[in-house]
Amino acid sequence: MTISEDKKYVMNTYSRFPITLVKGEGVKVWDKDGKEYLDFVGGIAVNALGHSHQAVVNAIKEQADKLIHCSNLYWTENQIELAKLICENSFGKSVFFCNSGAEANEGAIKLARKYGNTKYKGKRYKIITAKNSFHGRTYGALTATGQIKYHNGFEPLLDGFVYVDYNDLNSLQSAVDENTCAIMLEVIQGEGGVNEADSNYLKEVKNLCEKNDLLLIFDEVQTGIGRTGKLFAYEHSGVVPDVMTLAKALGGGVPIGALVVNEKADIFVPGNHASTFGGNPLACAAGKIVMNIISQKSFLDEVKEKGEYFKGELEKLKSKFSIIKKVKGKGLMLGVELDTNDGSKIVKKSMEKGLLINVINHNILRFVPPLIISKKEIKDGIEILKDVFLEMNS
Ligand SMILES: *Cc1c(COP(=O)(O)O)cnc(C)c1O
């Protein structure tokens, strides 16, 4: 099979790099010509335990032998156990399972509307989100996404969404009106360029929500499950949302999404929402092992420490290369803002030298490697980046 054949049969929705990956182990992946790469993309924050982690592989194999799927007309043990693990390790009271980040956000949007419509007799349906946010590609999640480039050509979008500047309390306050039911934010904007919310801002947002009886929804699809050095990124600020959405890393590579709610937001009843595949035994078996490993304090402490080391090394590069404007992010969700729109050139050169990285918006390099990465592997990646920056300079 050649790439030109793939192009013929696979729909043209991604601008892909011309390599075909066939194998992964830990932080390494191999293409079909046998070339080895250090993977600092990690499936975009999905492969938190690295590629083909033995415990994840075993959990999937064992479950596949027993029961892969059954309808949500019946109970399954893995779904109950994973929901319990998530609740015991977060603010959550209950969990709904689906299959992706966008779907988890669709659930959150429906839930917010139900909350507003029920309590305020149909008067509260507006959801405020942030500019530069990313919440997914289905219509609700797409409309929630505060980036026009993703909307273009797909109008009309849903009614009732308002966008405000991120980290700007005034803009948020003036957007709240008698029709608002919820505020939905990422704790660190991922696709928007690794932008962190200020702790103070989040505290004020929470106050605003409490004062006006709005649901606070945190989209932790990318930041959740240990990515930032805490199990959930909201823990850094101590600001606890009413609703949280999860996906990416939760299944160790197997598709799964989750909608987590507190007591106040636990309002869905049978008939309100459903998913055929959501919470199936296979995905939940993977989710259980991921949660069991990543929720350990020693694991999270290591993520924090390795993140600080990585960030420090990037800061060192910044002091050497003026092309780097800013280093940002937390834990192992890091970004480098460039003084150029040549980001994809850097990604390409890195790939040639055996390092996979990601660029957002042409000017922000993003690093979301497996959380099991070693300091040595971080250092190896940094050395490759240094070579690439040297070449860019000459
Ligand atoms: C990736 C992402 C999504 C969308 O997840 P999909 O699984 O691709 O639908 C939503 N929100 C955030 C913050 C994300 O990073």
Ligand as a Chemical Component Dictionary entry (heavy atoms), coordinates in Angstrom:
data_LIG
# 
_chem_comp.id                   LIG 
_chem_comp.type                 NON-POLYMER 
_chem_comp.pdbx_formal_charge   0 
_chem_comp.three_letter_code    LIG 
# 
loop_
_chem_comp_atom.comp_id 
_chem_comp_atom.atom_id 
_chem_comp_atom.alt_atom_id 
_chem_comp_atom.type_symbol 
_chem_comp_atom.charge 
_chem_comp_atom.model_Cartn_x 
_chem_comp_atom.model_Cartn_y 
_chem_comp_atom.model_Cartn_z 
_chem_comp_atom.pdbx_ordinal 
LIG C1 C1 C 0 -9.061  17.225 21.335 1  
LIG C2 C2 C 0 -10.003 18.093 22.061 2  
LIG C3 C3 C 0 -11.398 17.995 21.875 3  
LIG C4 C4 C 0 -12.014 17.107 20.833 4  
LIG O1 O1 O 0 -11.792 15.777 21.071 5  
LIG P1 P1 P 0 -12.137 14.690 19.919 6  
LIG O2 O2 O 0 -11.913 13.387 20.618 7  
LIG O3 O3 O 0 -11.205 14.939 18.794 8  
LIG O4 O4 O 0 -13.554 14.904 19.540 9  
LIG C5 C5 C 0 -12.215 18.777 22.670 10 
LIG N1 N1 N 0 -11.701 19.617 23.581 11 
LIG C6 C6 C 0 -10.373 19.745 23.782 12 
LIG C7 C7 C 0 -9.872  20.677 24.827 13 
LIG C8 C8 C 0 -9.485  18.999 23.020 14 
LIG O5 O5 O 0 -8.162  19.156 23.190 15 
# 
loop_
_chem_comp_bond.comp_id 
_chem_comp_bond.atom_id_1 
_chem_comp_bond.atom_id_2 
_chem_comp_bond.value_order 
_chem_comp_bond.pdbx_ordinal 
LIG C1 C2 SING 1  
LIG C2 C3 SING 2  
LIG C2 C8 DOUB 3  
LIG C3 C4 SING 4  
LIG C3 C5 DOUB 5  
LIG C4 O1 SING 6  
LIG O1 P1 SING 7  
LIG P1 O2 DOUB 8  
LIG P1 O3 SING 9  
LIG P1 O4 SING 10 
LIG C5 N1 SING 11 
LIG N1 C6 DOUB 12 
LIG C6 C7 SING 13 
LIG C6 C8 SING 14 
LIG C8 O5 SING 15 
# 
